[in-house]
């Protein structure tokens, strides 16, 4: 049986030689909350609570959270425990009247605390720690809903924005873990909350994630139409708009381009990419802002997407030529950087440069194993490499095949 969050807290506390009362005094978390967690009366805690406990225990917050892979979905009724807990928050059991939200302390959430928890959740997601992200989501979403319910005026609008960001985090995580229907509900909720707050750019940012889901579902017409319509709705002033606004607009165009090229609309895809490139030139560098608009956008992002479009069109030599123009920044999201590296591995595989393809895949496995294990694209490339081998598998390719569950 997997170790619960309460089991981990108790184990680390005892290792530190602390009583529950001493941990409560050192952390500022009530003894009652600690007892409930360690008795497994509660199966989750606020991110802020975990952060306080971790600080008092002298460990990282993630040391108190689940680690390791989340099993991919097998059937709708086969949700792992962590995904089921997220599902219960996003799709609560409803009856007549109001749904009462649970809480692990008597303290009301604060905007500052919630933003800090959201930032931590984004950091976990961008660091490929999906198990910990999933474990954090139920309390994060619940706390965000509580804050909005307790707020009014400008504070209410700010709370809605953070709640929208929390739902976008949930939706993006669920897409990556291939729980598509639940992801759609989370992102729809994010769009509604952001629009309710009056922040159209934030709503458009959630649309960027939704278009990713539509692309994964091969709903290319809808993805292109939604992305273009949303881009038109938030078209920036190129002289006065923020980098976040330009990045969100640019990403919508890149999503539309990705849909068009997959829909055999090459000229339209190229035109959309050119528009995105204009925004990237104005931004001038790669902008990374996990906390507000989820944008990682700039010239390198557009260049990587040009390589991706060439791969979709099976122009493998062109993809490799374009890749030489990609100057990878020191900071880049795992998903963008490694998705581009998968394109390079695929291009080398198609050009029969098998050793280079294996080397790239091995590098991704070393740098981002939890990201790689969910990539069907990586598995397809490895299947091709295994199928085309002329001799026995090299040790590197054998390890990749084992890691990605490819039969040899």
C-alpha positions in Angstrom: 0.0 0.0 0.0 1.3 3.5 -0.9 2.5 5.7 2.0 -0.1 8.4 2.7 0.7 12.0 3.3 0.0 11.6 7.0 2.3 8.5 7.1 5.1 10.6 5.6 4.6 13.5 8.1 4.6 11.1 11.0 7.7 9.2 9.7 9.8 12.4 9.3 8.5 13.8 12.6 9.6 10.7 14.5 12.9 10.7 12.7 13.5 14.2 14.0 12.6 13.2 17.5 9.7 15.6 17.7 6.3 15.1 19.4 3.1 16.2 17.6 2.9 19.1 20.1 6.5 20.2 19.3 5.8 20.0 15.6 2.7 22.1 16.1 4.6 24.7 18.0 7.5 24.9 15.5 5.2 25.0 12.4 2.2 27.0 13.5 -0.1 24.2 12.4 -2.6 23.1 15.0 -2.1 19.8 16.9 -5.5 18.8 15.8 -4.6 19.1 12.1 -1.4 17.2 12.6 -3.2 14.4 14.4 -5.9 14.2 11.7 -3.3 13.9 9.0 -1.2 11.3 10.9 -4.3 9.2 11.7 -5.2 9.4 8.0 -8.5 11.1 8.9 -7.6 13.5 6.1 -5.9 12.4 2.8 -4.8 15.9 1.7 -3.6 19.2 3.2 -3.2 22.7 1.9 0.0 23.5 0.2 0.6 26.2 2.8 0.1 23.7 5.6 2.6 21.3 4.0 5.1 24.1 3.5 4.9 25.1 7.2 5.3 21.5 8.3 8.2 20.9 5.9 10.0 24.1 7.2 9.6 22.9 10.8 10.9 19.5 9.9 13.8 20.7 7.9 12.8 19.0 4.7 11.5 20.1 1.2 7.8 20.4 0.8 7.9 17.7 -1.9 9.5 15.3 0.7 6.0 15.3 2.3 4.3 14.7 -1.0 3.9 11.7 -3.3 6.7 11.0 -5.7 6.9 8.6 -8.7 4.7 8.1 -11.7 1.0 8.5 -11.9 -0.5 5.5 -13.7 -2.1 6.4 -17.0 -5.8 5.9 -17.3 -7.0 2.4 -18.3 -10.7 2.9 -18.1 -13.0 5.6 -16.7 -13.6 3.7 -13.5 -9.9 3.1 -13.0 -8.8 6.5 -11.6 -5.7 6.3 -9.4 -6.4 7.6 -5.9 -4.7 11.0 -6.6 -6.7 11.6 -9.8 -9.9 10.5 -8.0 -9.3 13.2 -5.4 -8.9 15.8 -8.1 -12.1 14.5 -9.8 -14.1 14.9 -6.6 -13.2 18.6 -6.4 -13.7 19.4 -10.1 -16.9 17.3 -10.4 -18.4 17.2 -6.9 -21.3 15.0 -6.0 -24.3 17.3 -6.2 -27.7 17.3 -4.6 -30.2 20.0 -3.8 -28.8 23.0 -2.1 -25.2 24.2 -1.6 -22.1 22.0 -1.7 -20.1 22.5 1.5 -16.3 22.7 1.0 -14.1 21.0 3.5 -11.1 22.6 5.0 -8.2 21.3 7.1 -7.9 24.3 9.4 -10.2 26.9 10.9 -8.1 29.7 9.3 -9.6 31.4 6.3 -7.3 31.3 3.2 -5.6 34.5 2.1 -4.8 35.8 -1.3 -1.1 36.0 -0.5 -1.0 32.4 0.8 -3.0 31.1 -2.2 -0.7 32.8 -4.7 2.3 31.2 -3.0 0.6 27.8 -3.1 -0.2 28.3 -6.8 3.4 29.3 -7.5 4.6 26.1 -5.8 2.1 24.0 -7.7 3.2 25.6 -11.0 6.9 24.9 -10.0 6.0 21.2 -9.4 4.3 20.9 -12.7 7.0 22.6 -14.7 9.5 20.4 -12.9 7.7 17.3 -14.2 6.7 16.2 -10.6 3.2 15.2 -11.6 2.5 13.0 -8.6 3.2 15.9 -6.3 1.2 18.3 -8.5 -1.8 15.9 -8.4 -1.5 15.6 -4.7 -1.5 19.4 -4.3 -4.4 20.1 -6.6 -7.4 19.1 -4.4 -6.5 21.4 -1.6 -5.4 24.2 -3.9 -8.7 24.2 -5.8 -10.7 23.9 -2.7 -8.8 26.8 -1.0 -9.2 28.9 -4.1 -13.0 28.4 -4.1 -13.2 29.2 -0.4 -11.2 32.5 -0.9 -13.5 33.6 -3.7 -16.6 32.8 -1.6 -15.3 34.8 1.3 -14.2 37.8 -0.7 -16.0 40.8 -2.3 -15.2 43.8 -4.4 -11.7 44.0 -5.9 -10.6 41.2 -3.6 -13.2 38.9 -5.1 -12.0 39.7 -8.6 -8.4 38.9 -7.6 -9.5 35.7 -6.0 -11.3 34.7 -9.2 -8.1 35.2 -11.1 -6.1 33.0 -8.8 -8.9 30.4 -8.9 -8.8 30.5 -12.7 -5.1 29.9 -12.7 -5.5 26.9 -10.3 -8.0 25.3 -12.7 -5.7 25.9 -15.6 -2.9 24.2 -13.7 -5.3 21.3 -13.0 -6.4 21.1 -16.7 -2.8 21.2 -18.0 -1.7 18.5 -15.6 -4.7 16.3 -16.5 -4.0 16.7 -20.2 -0.4 15.5 -19.7 -1.6 12.5 -17.7 -4.2 11.8 -20.4 -7.4 12.4 -18.4 -8.9 14.4 -21.2 -12.5 14.8 -20.2 -11.7 15.9 -16.7 -9.1 18.3 -18.2 -11.7 19.8 -20.4 -14.0 20.5 -17.5 -11.1 22.1 -15.5 -10.1 24.3 -18.4 -13.7 25.3 -19.2 -14.0 26.3 -15.5 -10.8 28.3 -15.8 -12.1 30.2 -18.8 -15.4 31.0 -17.1 -13.6 32.2 -13.9 -11.1 34.4 -15.8 -13.9 36.0 -17.9 -15.9 36.6 -14.7 -12.9 38.4 -13.2 -12.7 40.6 -16.3 -9.2 39.4 -17.2 -9.5 38.5 -20.9 -5.8 37.7 -21.3 -6.0 35.2 -18.5 -9.0 33.6 -20.1 -7.2 33.4 -23.4 -4.3 31.7 -21.6 -6.7 29.0 -20.6 -7.9 28.8 -24.2 -4.3 28.1 -25.2 -4.3 25.0 -22.9 -7.7 24.0 -24.2 -6.5 24.1 -27.8 -3.6 21.8 -26.8 -6.3 19.4 -25.6 -8.3 19.8 -28.9 -5.1 19.1 -30.8 -4.5 15.9 -28.8 -8.0 14.8 -29.6 -7.5 15.6 -33.3 -10.2 18.2 -33.4 -8.2 20.3 -35.8 -11.0 22.5 -37.2 -12.2 23.4 -33.8 -8.8 24.1 -32.4 -7.9 26.4 -35.3 -11.2 28.3 -35.1 -11.2 28.7 -31.4 -7.5 29.8 -31.3 -8.0 32.4 -34.1 -11.2 33.7 -32.7 -9.6 34.2 -29.3 -6.5 35.8 -30.8 -8.7 38.2 -32.6 -10.6 39.0 -29.3 -7.4 39.9 -27.4 -5.3 41.3 -30.3 -2.6 43.4 -28.6 -1.4 46.8 -29.2 2.1 46.1 -30.4 3.4 49.3 -28.9 1.9 49.1 -25.4 1.0 45.5 -24.6 2.9 43.5 -22.0 5.1 40.6 -22.8 2.5 38.3 -21.2 -0.2 39.7 -23.5 2.0 39.3 -26.6 3.0 35.8 -25.5 -0.6 34.7 -25.0 -1.6 36.1 -28.3 1.4 34.5 -30.0 0.7 31.1 -28.4 -2.9 31.2 -29.7 -1.5 31.7 -33.2 0.9 28.8 -32.7 -1.9 26.6 -31.6 -3.9 27.6 -34.7 -0.9 26.9 -36.9 -0.4 23.5 -35.3 -4.0 22.7 -36.0 -3.8 24.0 -39.6 -0.7 22.1 -40.5 -2.2 18.8 -39.1 -5.3 19.6 -41.1 -3.3 19.7 -44.4 -3.5 23.5 -44.5 0.1 24.3 -44.9 -0.1 27.8 -46.3 -2.5 28.9 -43.6 -0.2 27.4 -41.0 2.8 29.2 -42.4 0.9 32.5 -42.3 -0.2 32.0 -38.7 3.4 31.2 -37.7 4.6 34.4 -39.4 2.2 36.4 -37.3 3.4 34.7 -34.1 7.0 35.4 -35.2 6.1 39.2 -35.3 5.0 39.1 -31.7 8.1 37.1 -30.8 10.3 39.7 -32.4 8.7 42.4 -30.3 9.1 40.4 -27.1 12.8 39.9 -28.1 13.7 37.1 -25.8 12.1 34.0 -24.2 9.7 35.2 -21.5 8.8 32.7 -18.8 6.0 33.5 -16.4 4.6 30.4 -14.8 2.7 32.4 -12.2 0.5 34.7 -14.1 -0.2 33.8 -17.8 1.6 30.5 -18.2 3.5 32.0 -21.1 6.9 30.8 -22.3 7.2 32.7 -25.5 9.8 34.3 -27.7 11.8 33.7 -30.8 13.1 30.3 -29.7 9.5 29.1 -29.0 8.4 30.1 -32.6 11.6 28.5 -34.1 10.9 25.2 -32.3 7.3 25.2 -33.6 8.5 25.8 -37.1 10.5 22.6 -36.7 7.4 20.8 -35.4 5.4 21.9 -38.4 8.1 20.7 -40.8 8.0 17.3 -39.1 4.2 17.1 -39.4 4.6 17.7 -43.1 7.3 15.0 -43.2 9.9 17.4 -44.4 12.7 15.8 -42.3 15.7 17.5 -43.9 14.0 20.9 -43.6 13.3 20.2 -39.9 17.0 19.5 -39.2 18.0 22.7 -41.1 15.5 24.8 -39.1 16.7 23.2 -35.9 20.1 24.7 -36.4 18.5 28.1 -36.0 17.1 27.2 -32.5 19.1 28.8 -29.8 18.0 27.0 -26.7 17.7 29.4 -23.7 19.1 28.6 -20.3 15.5 28.6 -19.0 12.8 26.8 -20.9 9.9 24.7 -19.9 10.4 21.0 -20.0 7.4 20.4 -22.3 8.6 22.9 -24.9 12.3 22.0 -24.8 11.8 18.2 -24.8 9.0 18.2 -27.3 11.4 19.9 -29.7 14.1 17.4 -28.9 11.6 14.6 -29.7 11.1 16.2 -33.1 14.9 16.2 -33.6 15.1 12.5 -32.6 12.3 11.7 -35.0 13.9 13.6 -37.8 17.2 11.8 -37.3 15.4 8.5 -37.1 13.7 9.2 -40.5 17.0 10.2 -42.0 18.4 6.9 -40.7 20.7 8.7 -38.3 19.8 6.1 -35.7 22.7 6.7 -33.3 21.8 10.4 -33.1 18.1 9.7 -32.4 19.0 7.3 -29.6 21.4 9.8 -28.1 18.8 12.5 -28.0 16.2 10.2 -26.5 18.7 9.0 -23.9 19.4 12.7 -23.0 15.7 13.4 -22.5 15.4 10.3 -20.4 18.2 11.4 -18.2 17.0 15.0 -17.9 13.2 14.5 -17.7 12.2 10.9 -17.1 8.8 11.6 -15.7 7.9 13.8 -18.7 9.2 11.2 -21.2 7.2 8.3 -19.8 3.9 9.9 -20.8 5.0 10.7 -24.4 3.5 8.5 -27.0 5.6 10.3 -29.6 8.7 9.0 -27.8 7.4 5.5 -27.8 6.6 5.6 -31.5 10.1 6.8 -32.3 11.6 4.0 -30.2 9.4 1.4 -31.9 10.7 2.6 -35.2 14.3 2.4 -34.0 13.8 -1.1 -32.7 12.0 -2.2 -35.8 14.8 -0.9 -38.1 17.7 -2.3 -36.2 20.0 -4.4 -38.4 21.9 -6.0 -35.5 21.1 -6.5 -31.8 19.9 -3.6 -29.7 22.6 -1.3 -28.4 22.5 -1.1 -24.5 21.2 2.5 -24.8 18.3 1.5 -27.1 17.5 -1.5 -24.9 17.2 0.7 -21.9 15.0 3.1 -23.8 12.8 0.2 -24.9 12.5 -1.1 -21.4 11.7 2.4 -20.0 9.0 3.1 -22.6 7.5 -0.5 -22.5 8.4 -1.2 -26.1 8.5 -4.9 -27.0 11.8 -6.1 -28.6 
